[in-house]
Amino acid sequence: MIDVETAIHRILGTVQPFDASLVSLAEADGLALAADVVSRVESPPFDKALMDGFAVQSADLAAGSARLQVVGEIMAGQVASRDVGRGEAIQIMTGAPLPAGADAVVKVEETRRDGDRVEITAEGIVAGTNLMRRAAVMKIGEQVLKTGTRLSPPQLAALAELGEIEVAVRRRPRVAILATGDELVSVGETPGPGQIRNTNETLLTAQVRAAGGVPQPLGIVRDVPEDLAAAVQRGLEADVLVLTGGVSAGKLDLVPAALSAAGVREVFHKVEMKPGKPVWFGVLEKARDGRPRYVFGLPGNPVSTLVCFELFVRTAFRKLMGMSPPQPQPVDALLECEYRSRGDRPVYHPAVLRMTSEGYRARVVPWQGSSDLRATVEANAMIHIPAGERRYDPGAVVQVYSW
């Protein structure tokens, strides 16, 4: 049995990123850059006004007030037809190019227009007041975004400003989801004696989508070797196959043998953690199309499934899509409640994580173990508690992984 850090290291050493391809900005949301982005333009491309007001020479306001001749008006998208001289002003709108001769903008609230004259009373007007200089945001040749950056709306907007209509990214993984077990029925069915609904398919479908993948639910497969073998072959058509159930050591825990028979090489089986100890990971080195397939066997209990997905499967997704960094990134938070633990394995306890003006705060939620899906309804994270007898008082610093 290996520890969580070793398991993550083995995943990162096994999974190879997808090849890069060019996609439109509309298709790139949530994907990661496969190459650095360097600006080919200056932003802004001209000195521009940051306020509605009047473009002036700051020297005219050295005394704090002046009465100036208004010699023009500039709207956003227009260019001044003349320069600003001493004793003159041009009315200007936010975003408009600063006319030659002017070196400051006085906001309209500090002025009073009287025909072709404007009276200004404003302290502290110096060169650069209320304007943004050309290339203050981006210069030609400047690196704007790094390889591995996940593209969200602000990054996409920056790319649009640069005039990039396509961007190099690595695609989303197609992820087959397969639930195993004679005890399972579909969500729409009424469970009979000893049966439960297949909640893991719903859970994993949502997790896959949230992590940037394309879920392909395959339904339920019974604990029959022939049925499982056929279902595994269907699942191996996807980039990643995620199974739940059947990975422990029971009589009907058939998944490891079925994967081995399908040519999937085991990378690890069983990790020192709670919940999720039986988790399995392997790789099919080459499928029919010559590309590898990655396979995760997750424990059937839903909280185990959730935790193992966030720690391990999501790590594989990030590596496939070239995101940086690929490994999970915990945050330090102050515990808001007392917590005691005496387990022989590290625990990933469902928790509520929140940001305050003083930093992150976290509290555990009541939890009855790996089958207690109800506990995760309130939670949005998990607190990592190392093995051994531990006592944490309120205010203790703990590591927290959000989901």
SVG drawing of the C-alpha trace seen along z (x, -y; Angstrom):
<svg xmlns="http://www.w3.org/2000/svg" viewBox="-40 -82 49 97">
<polyline fill="none" stroke="black" stroke-width="0.4" points="0.0,0.0 1.3,-3.4 0.6,-6.9 -1.4,-9.6 1.7,-11.6 3.2,-8.5 0.0,-7.7 -0.2,-11.2 3.4,-11.0 2.8,-7.7 -0.3,-9.2 1.8,-12.2 4.6,-9.9 2.2,-7.7 -0.2,-10.1 1.0,-11.9 -0.6,-15.2 -2.7,-15.2 -1.3,-16.7 -1.9,-20.4 -4.3,-21.8 -5.7,-25.2 -9.3,-26.1 -11.3,-29.3 -11.6,-31.4 -15.3,-30.3 -14.1,-26.7 -11.2,-27.4 -13.1,-28.2 -11.8,-25.9 -8.9,-24.5 -5.2,-25.2 -2.7,-26.9 -0.3,-24.7 2.1,-27.5 3.1,-30.9 1.2,-33.9 3.3,-36.9 1.7,-40.3 2.0,-41.5 0.3,-44.8 0.5,-47.6 -2.4,-48.1 -3.7,-50.6 -2.5,-51.6 -2.6,-55.3 -2.7,-57.6 -6.4,-57.5 -8.7,-59.3 -9.9,-57.4 -12.6,-59.9 -15.2,-62.0 -13.9,-65.6 -11.4,-67.9 -8.0,-67.3 -5.6,-70.1 -2.0,-71.1 -1.3,-70.5 0.8,-73.7 -2.4,-75.7 -3.7,-74.4 -0.5,-74.9 -2.5,-77.4 -5.4,-74.9 -7.9,-76.8 -8.2,-78.2 -10.6,-79.5 -9.8,-77.8 -10.9,-78.1 -12.8,-74.9 -11.5,-74.2 -13.1,-70.8 -14.7,-67.6 -13.6,-64.0 -15.8,-60.9 -14.5,-57.4 -13.5,-56.1 -12.6,-59.5 -9.3,-61.3 -8.8,-65.0 -8.6,-67.3 -6.2,-69.7 -3.7,-69.9 -4.3,-71.4 -2.3,-74.6 -1.7,-76.7 -4.9,-78.2 -7.0,-75.6 -9.0,-72.5 -10.8,-69.8 -13.8,-68.0 -13.1,-64.3 -15.0,-61.1 -13.7,-58.0 -11.6,-55.8 -11.0,-58.5 -7.4,-59.1 -5.6,-62.0 -5.0,-64.9 -1.5,-66.1 -0.4,-68.8 -2.5,-67.7 -0.9,-65.8 -3.8,-65.4 -7.6,-65.0 -9.7,-66.9 -12.9,-65.0 -16.1,-66.7 -17.2,-67.0 -14.4,-69.5 -15.5,-71.8 -18.2,-74.2 -18.9,-74.7 -19.9,-78.2 -20.3,-78.3 -16.9,-78.0 -15.2,-78.4 -14.7,-76.0 -13.9,-77.0 -11.8,-74.4 -11.1,-74.2 -9.0,-71.1 -6.1,-70.5 -3.2,-68.2 -3.6,-68.1 -0.2,-66.9 1.0,-65.2 -0.6,-61.8 -3.7,-62.6 -6.8,-60.6 -5.2,-59.0 -3.5,-55.7 -0.3,-55.9 0.2,-54.0 1.5,-50.4 0.9,-50.8 -0.9,-47.4 0.9,-45.4 4.0,-46.0 4.9,-44.3 6.9,-41.1 5.7,-40.9 4.6,-37.5 0.9,-37.8 -0.1,-34.2 2.1,-31.1 1.8,-27.6 -0.5,-25.6 -2.7,-28.6 -6.4,-27.5 -8.5,-29.8 -11.4,-31.5 -13.3,-34.6 -10.6,-37.2 -7.9,-35.3 -10.1,-34.8 -10.9,-38.5 -7.2,-39.3 -6.6,-37.0 -9.3,-38.8 -7.7,-42.2 -4.5,-40.8 -6.4,-39.8 -5.8,-36.1 -8.7,-34.4 -7.3,-30.9 -5.3,-29.5 -3.2,-26.4 -4.7,-24.1 -5.0,-20.4 -8.5,-19.0 -10.9,-17.7 -10.7,-14.0 -13.6,-11.7 -14.4,-9.8 -16.4,-6.6 -18.2,-6.0 -19.1,-2.5 -20.9,-1.5 -20.5,2.2 -22.6,4.3 -25.6,6.5 -27.0,4.2 -27.4,1.2 -30.6,0.0 -31.0,-3.1 -31.9,-6.4 -35.5,-6.2 -36.2,-2.7 -37.4,-1.8 -34.8,0.3 -35.8,3.7 -34.5,5.6 -30.8,5.1 -30.6,2.7 -29.5,-0.9 -29.7,-3.6 -26.7,-4.2 -25.8,-7.6 -22.2,-7.3 -23.0,-7.7 -24.7,-11.1 -21.9,-12.1 -19.1,-11.2 -20.9,-12.7 -21.0,-16.0 -17.4,-15.8 -16.1,-14.9 -17.9,-17.9 -16.7,-20.2 -13.1,-19.0 -13.2,-19.8 -14.0,-16.3 -16.7,-15.0 -18.7,-12.3 -19.9,-9.2 -22.0,-7.2 -22.2,-3.5 -24.8,-2.5 -24.6,0.5 -22.8,3.8 -23.6,6.8 -21.1,8.9 -20.8,11.3 -17.3,11.7 -18.4,11.9 -20.6,8.8 -17.9,6.9 -15.3,7.8 -17.6,6.6 -18.4,3.3 -14.6,2.7 -14.0,3.0 -16.6,0.4 -15.2,-1.9 -11.7,-1.6 -12.8,-3.4 -12.8,-6.6 -9.6,-8.4 -10.3,-7.6 -12.4,-4.8 -13.7,-5.3 -15.3,-2.4 -16.9,-2.3 -17.2,0.7 -15.6,4.1 -12.0,3.1 -11.7,4.3 -10.9,7.9 -14.4,9.4 -15.6,12.5 -17.3,10.3 -14.7,7.6 -13.9,8.5 -12.6,5.3 -8.8,5.8 -8.9,9.2 -11.2,7.9 -8.8,5.0 -5.8,7.2 -7.5,9.5 -8.1,6.5 -4.4,5.7 -4.6,2.8 -1.3,2.6 -1.8,1.9 0.2,-1.1 -1.1,-1.0 -3.8,0.7 -4.7,-0.5 -3.7,-3.8 -3.2,-4.6 -6.1,-6.9 -9.7,-7.1 -12.0,-7.0 -10.9,-5.4 -8.2,-2.8 -9.1,-0.3 -8.6,-2.8 -7.0,-1.3 -5.1,-2.9 -3.7,-1.5 -2.9,-2.1 -3.6,-0.4 -0.4,-1.3 -1.8,-1.3 -5.4,-0.9 -6.4,-0.1 -5.7,-3.7 -2.2,-3.6 -3.0,-6.0 -2.9,-5.0 -6.0,-4.7 -6.1,-5.5 -8.3,-3.5 -9.4,-4.3 -11.2,-1.8 -12.8,-3.8 -14.4,-2.3 -18.2,-2.0 -19.1,-4.0 -20.0,-7.5 -17.8,-9.6 -14.8,-7.4 -15.7,-7.9 -15.9,-11.7 -12.6,-11.9 -10.7,-9.7 -11.9,-11.5 -10.8,-14.9 -7.4,-13.6 -6.5,-11.2 -8.8,-11.4 -8.8,-15.2 -5.0,-15.1 -4.9,-12.9 -7.3,-15.3 -5.0,-18.2 -2.0,-16.4 -3.9,-15.3 -5.0,-18.9 -1.6,-20.4 -2.8,-22.4 -0.2,-23.8 0.3,-22.7 -1.3,-19.3 -1.3,-18.1 -4.0,-19.0 -3.4,-22.4 -4.5,-22.5 -4.9,-25.8 -4.2,-26.5 -7.2,-27.4 -8.0,-28.1 -10.2,-25.4 -13.4,-26.8 -14.2,-23.9 -12.5,-21.3 -11.6,-18.1 -10.2,-14.8 -8.8,-11.9 -7.1,-8.6 -7.1,-6.7 -4.2,-4.7 -4.6,-6.3 -4.8,-9.9 -8.4,-11.1 -10.0,-13.4 -13.0,-14.7 -15.9,-16.5 -15.8,-20.2 -17.1,-23.7 -14.4,-26.0 -15.0,-29.8 -12.9,-32.9 -13.1,-35.7 -11.3,-39.1 -8.7,-37.3 -8.1,-34.4 -9.6,-30.9 -11.7,-29.3 -12.9,-25.6 -15.1,-23.5 -15.8,-19.8 -19.4,-18.5 -20.9,-15.6 -19.9,-12.5 -20.7,-8.8 -18.2,-7.4 -17.6,-6.6 -21.3,-5.7 -22.6,-8.9 -23.4,-10.9 -25.7,-13.2 -22.6,-14.7 -21.2,-16.0 -24.4,-18.0 -23.3,-20.8 -19.6,-20.4 -17.5,-22.0 -14.1,-20.7 -12.2,-18.1 -9.8,-18.6 -6.6,-16.5 -5.9,-15.0 -2.7,-13.0 -2.7,-9.5 -2.3,-9.0 -4.0,-10.4 -4.6,-14.1 -6.4,-16.9 -7.1,-20.2 -8.4,-23.2 -10.3,-26.0 -7.8,-28.2 -5.5,-25.4 -4.1,-25.5 -5.3,-22.6 -4.8,-21.8 -8.0,-21.8 -8.8,-20.7 -11.8,-22.3 -14.0,-20.4"/>
</svg>
